Amino acid sequence: MNFGLYSGAIEVAGQNGNSSALYNNYLGIGDWQPRIGFAWSPERFKGRDVVRGSFTVSSYSEGGGVNQQLTANPPFTGAASFISAGNIADGFGPPASPCGVINNSCYIGNSIHMWDPNWRAQQTLQWNFTIQHQFNNSTTLQVGYVGQKSTHLLNLMDYSQYQLLTPATYDSSGAPTAAATYSPGPYLAGNAPLKASFTPTSSTYAFGTASNGDATYNGLQVVLQKRLSNGLQGQLAYTYGKCMSNSGGFYGTWGATQASKGQVGWQNLYDPKGDWGPCFYDVTNTLTGYATYELPVGHGRKYASQVNKVVDGIIGGWNVDPILTWHSGYAMTMQNAWADPSQTGGLGPQFGNERPECIGAADYLKKADPSVPGYDWFSPTTFEGPKVGTFGSCGVGTVRGPGIFLMDIGIQKNFHITESKSLQFRTEFLNAFNNVVFSAPNANCGNYFTPSAANPLSTPANLACGSSMGLITGSQSERNIQFALKFIF
């Protein structure tokens, strides 16, 4: 069961020319997905330099969650699983539908789910260009540019949101000087009774699934690689990148640790540019590396190769394997509260996607909070709740969370018993230096102010964000040490 985006007409799968999927099958040029690549080693550089490049087109159909499927509409949802208890001979009764006849009465007063008939799978264009130089037989350096552009990303839409034509205005004392003006918007307008049932205070929504999001990524990648020689091999890789999008994805990062949740749906349905900003998983700098090093001591190695077996069993044959992980902080989007200060009936109460007012640059405190258990990452004083009848000015991804620095170290030694049998001892120090890995700070302003007869004005006092905004109350990845002993035969 679907609805015309503008007509509001009730559309039944397989009837009146509707497809069984209730959206149009896409058979355009985006279904052509070439993959092209090349590698060139100029003769004048004697095989020590290689230029590589590639371009590819691919597509992927994102999941939107059960709550975004058309089967969430009556008559499917709300049907009783059985009419009566029944018995073995007669079985259970047929499902009881809340809609005997499919018409507006099935949907007025309820949230509905809609699917853009022109929905299509996301399309991603990827390209890269790299130059690799070989210094010697074991060491290379590669520098490259990587780019990506994605279109038709999935977005959750609130087609029942009213359009804020002119925001409310206030004087310096917080007194309103002009009320906000609104329009019901064009969606579902052809079905006046159904359209009228969705108001900013109805607590019902016309949830929609559309493929109108975009994303870009550009990155500089540098890789220094050393193949095994003289007992050492390893790699060091650095990336300077930027990801931008206006689609957080329905799932985002709910329950994540270091990253905040992705922005679910646009703050303002009629201003998609207002939700263009760094991706919730965007980090500017990333450095990773690993190495495997055979310490040059003991039998068969550079030093102390002639010591007796007892001494060799103590000092010889050790390998060390460090792994480095470092990156700067994730982009974070501030949210006002699970409320609707714009009074447009948007998704704020559902997903907290209305943002606060930014009254200054983020003030990163990065210090322990003496008043409560936790760590103040940034101050809430440069944010406040938006005034009633306005959208907050904070953009997407305007604050950076804590980064990460981890060094894992593995140590290994083989004790040879016979030619075919050996005993291997190894230990791993995970987060060897016990660096604190902070979880994401609280990004919720927590301001639920709405006007009332007793308190009609938006003043600095009732627009203040909660004191816990910016507070980190958790961490992860404390140091762990593990040991293993393996008999190889």
N, C-alpha and C positions, 0 to 999 in steps of 0.2 A: 504494500500500500504506500503510494507516494502522493505528493501534491505538486501541482504546477507552481513554480517559484513565484510567478507574478499573478497567474490566473487563480491560484488557490484551488483549482479543480482537483477532485479526488481521482487519482489514477490507480487503476487495478492492473496488476501484471497480466499480460496476455489478452487484455480486452481493449477495444477501441483503438487498435493500432499500437498499443504499448508492448514493448518487448517484455520477456519474462524477467529480465533484470531491472527493468524500469530506468535504465539509462542507455544512452546510445553507444553502440559498438564503435570503437575508433579504428579506422583503417587508413590513416593519413601517412604523411611522409615520416612521422616520428616512429613508425614501425620499421623503418629501414635503419638498421643499426650497424654501420660499418666499423671496422677496426683496422687502423692503418699504423704502421710503424716502420722505422728505418734505423740503420746503424751505419756509420761511415768512419773509417779510420784513414785519414789522409796519409798518403805514402811519404810525404816530406817529413813527417814526424816519426817515421820508422816504427810504426805500430805501438807507440807509447801513448797515443791519444785517440779517444773514441768519442764521436758525437752521436747521440741517440735522441730519438723523438718519437712520439706516438700520439694518436688521436682516436678516441672511441666514443660511441654513443650506446647507451644502455637504458633500460627502463626497469621499474620496480613498482609493484602494487603494494602500497602501504596498508597496514591494518588500522582500523579506526576504533576498535573496541565494540563490544556487543551493544553498548548503549547508543551507537551511531547507526545501527542497522535498521532497515525498514520493518523488519519483523517485530521491532519494539512498538509498532503502532497497533491499535485495535484493528481488526478483531483478534489478532494473534496474542498480543499481550493482554493480561487480565482474564484470559479464559481459565475457567476452573479445570483442574486436572480430571475430575470426574463429577458426575451428578449424584450418584449414590454409591454405597459400599459395594453393591453387586454381589455376585457369588461365582463360584468356579464355573457353573454351567452357563450362566448368562454373560459373565464378564462384566467389565465396568461400562458405565454409560458413556455416551459421546461427550467430548469437551463442551462446556457451556460458554458461549461467546457473549461478551458484554454488548455486542452489536448484532441484533437480529437482522437489521437492514443497514447497509453501509450508507450513511449520510452524515451531515454536519453534526448531528447530535452525538455521534460516536467520539467526536474530537473536541468540541467546544468544552472548555473547562479543564482540558488535559494538555500536557505537553505533547507535541507531535514531532516526528522525525522526517526529514526531507533529504532527498538526494539530488544533487545537480545532474540533470539529464546529460550534460556535456562533460561529466566527470571522465577522467582518463588517468592512466598510470603515470607516475612521475617519469620525466625524461632527464637523463644526466649526460652532459657532455664533459669529457675529461681529456686533458692534454698535458704533455710534459716535454721538456727539452733539457737534456743533461750533457755535460762534458766530463769525461773521466780521463785522468792522467795517471800513468804508471811511473812511479819513481824508481822502483827496482823490482826484482822478481817477486817480492812479497808485499809491497806497499802501493796502494792506489788512493787517489783523492777524487771524489766525484762532487760536482756542484750542479744543481739543477733547479729548474722552475717547474712547479706543478700547479695546474689550474683546473677548476671545475665550475660548471654552471648547471644548476638543477632548476627545472620548471615543473609546474603542475604538482607541487607538493600538497599533501593533504592538509586541510584546515577544518576545524570545527567552527561552524557559522551559527550565529544567533539571528535568524531571519525575522524574529519578532522584536528585535531591538529598535527603539525609536531613534530618529535622527535628531541630534542636537544642532539646531539651526544657528542659534546665537547663545553662547554661554552666559550664565549669570554674571553680573559685575558687582563689585563691592568697593566701598571706600576704605580709607586707611584704618578706620576703626573696626572694620569687619561688617558694617551695616550694608545690607544689599541696596544697590542703586538701580538695578534692573533685573527682572526675573529672566530665567532661561526660556527660550522658545523651542518647541519641538515639532517634529512631523512624524506620523506613524511609519513613514517609509513606504517604498513601492512594493514590497514583497507581500504576496497573498492578497493584494488589493482587489483582485477580481472576485474574491469570495468575501463579501462584506461582513456577514455574520461571524465567520471564522476569524477574519482579520480583527474585528472589534473585540474578540475574546482575549486577545493578547495586549496587555497594557503593562506599563512599567511596574505596576503593583499587583499584577495577577498571579505572580509566582509560577507562571507556566511559560514555556518556551517553544519556539519553532526551531528545534535543533536541525542543523543542516550539515551535510558533508560536501565539501567542494575541493577541487584540485587547483587552487589559485595561488598557491604559495611559491616563492622563489628562494634560491640560495646560491651564494657564490663562495668560492674558496680560492685563495692565492697563497702560495707558499714557496719559500726559498729553502732548499734542502742541501746540506753539506754532509758528506759521509767520508770519513777516513777509515780505511780498512787495511788490516795487516793479516795476511795469511800466515800459517804456521811456519816459523823459522826460528832457530836458536831457542826452541822451547816456548815461544810466545806467539799467540795469535789474539786478535781482538778487533773491535770496531767502536768508533765514536761517531755518533750521528747528531746533528743539530738541525732544527727546523724553526724558521721564523714564518709564522702564518697568520692568516686572517680569514675567518668564516663569518659571513653575513647572511641573514635570512629574515623572513617575516612569517615563518612557520615553525613553531616549537614542536610540532608533532603532537598527536593526542596523548601519547604515553609520556613524552618528555623524560624527566628523571625523577619521577615520584619515588620518594624513599631513598634517594641517592645520598651519598655522604659528603663529598667535597663540592659537588655541583648543585646549583639550585634547580628547581623543577623548570622545565621548558614552559614558555608562555602558551597556555591552552586557549586558542581562539584569540581574535583581535579585541583589544580594549574597545575600539570604536569600529563597528562594522563598516562605516562609511569613510574611514581614513586608514586604508591598509599601509600607507607610507609611515604612519605613526608607529607601526610595529616592526619596522625595518631596523635591525640592529645586530650586534654580535650574537652568534649562535650560543645556546646555553652550554655547549661543550667547547667553545672557542678558548684556546690558550695561545698567547703570543709567542712564547719561547718554550721550546722543548729540547732537552739534551738527554740522550740515552747512550749507554756504552756497556761493553762487556769485554772481558779478557780471560784468557786461560794461560797461566804461566807455570811452566815446570821449573821449580827452583833448581838452579844449576849445582846441586850438591848431592853426592852419592854415586853409587855404581852406575856407569854409563853416562855420567854427566860431567860437566866441566871441572868441578872442584870435588876433592875428596873421593875420587873415583876408585882409589885403591884401599879404602878403609875396610876393616873386617866386617863380617856380617852383622855382628852385634851393634857396632857403631852405625853402620848403614841403616839398620833397622830403626835407629833413633833419629838420625839427622838426614837420611837420604830418601829420595823418591817422593818428596812432597809436591803437590800441585795446589795453586791458589787460583780461585775463580771469582773475581769481583764483578758485580753488576751495578751500574749506576742508573738512577732514574731521577730526573729533575725537570720540573716545568713550572711556569708561572701560573697565576691564579685563573680560574674559570670566570667567564663573564656572568654576572648575576643581574637579574631583573628584579627591581623592588616591586612589591605589591602593597596596596593600601590596606586592605582587609577583605574579608569575604562579605562584601557589601556593595551597594550601588549608589555611591555619592553623586554620580552624574544624573541619576534618576531617569535613565534611558531604558531600564529593563535589560541591561546587558548581562554578560556572564560573570560579573563580579561575585554575586552570591554563590555561584556554582563552582567557580575555579579560582577566585581571587585574582582576576586578571586586570582589574582597574588599578592603576598605579598612583603612587603619592605625588605630591608636589615637591620638586627639587628646588630648594631655596638657597642652595650653595653647592660648591664642589664637595664631593665625598671627603670626610675628615677621617683618615685612617689612624686610629689610636694605637692598635697593636700592643695592648698591655692587659695585664690581669685586672679584673674588676674587683675592687675591694669590698663591694657591697653584697655581691652574690657570687656563687660558684660559677666561674666562667671566665672568658677572655674577650675583651672588647676589641673587635676587629675594626669597626668604624662607629662613629658617633651618630645617634639618631637625630641630633639637633639640626642637621642640614636638610632634613626631610620633614614634611608635615602632610596631614591628610588634605585632600583637595576640598575646596569649598563646594557646597551643595550647588548642583547645576553646572558643574565643570568637570573636565577630565584633568587628571594630574599631568604635570609637565615632564615627569621623569620618563626617559626613553627606555628602550630595551637594552639590557646588557651594559648599563652605565657604571656598575660597581664591579670590582674584581675581588674574588675571594682569595683565600690563602693558597699558596703554591705547595709544592711537595719536593722534598729532597730525601732520597733513600739510597743507601748503599748496602747491598747484600753481598756477603762474602762466603764462599764455599772453600773448604780445605779438604784435600783428599790425599790418601797414601795407600799404595798397594804393597802388601807383604807377600812376596813370592815364596811359596812352600815347595812346589815342584814345578816342572815345566808347564804343566797343565792345570795346576791348582794354585790359587792365591786367595788372600784375605784382604778385602778392601775396607778401609776405615774412611769415613767422611763425616764432616759436620758442616752445617749451614748456619750462618748468623744472618737472620732476616732482620733488616733495619739494624745493622751492626752497631751504629753509633746512637741508636735509640732517639733519633730525631722525632720531634712531635709532628704528627700529621693531623692538622686540624680538620674537623668537619666544616661544612658550610655554615657561615653565620646566619642568624635569623634575618631574613629579608622582608619580613612582614611589619609594616608600620603599625598595624593593629588599631587603626582609627575607624570607629563605627559611627561617627557622629551623624545624626540626622536631625533636621530642625523639628522643633515642637513649639506649642504655644508658650510653654514656660521657658524655653531656650531656643529662640528662633534664629539666632545669629551665628555665623561662622566666625569665631574669634580665635586668636592665637592659643588661648587656653584649651579650647575643645578641639583644636586641630592638631595638637601635639601628638607625635608618634609615641608608642610605648617605649619604656626604658630598656626593654629587652631587644629592641631592634639593633642589629649589628653584633649581638652577643653570640659567642661560640660556646656551646655547652658540651661538646663531645670531641673525641679524637679517635684515631684508629692506628693500626699497624705498629703497635709497640714492639720492642725487640723480642724476637723469639730465637731460641737456639735449639737445634735438633741434631741428634747423633744417629749414625747408622753403621752397622757392621755387616758386610756381605761376604759370604764364602762362594768363590767362583770355581767351578770344576767342570 
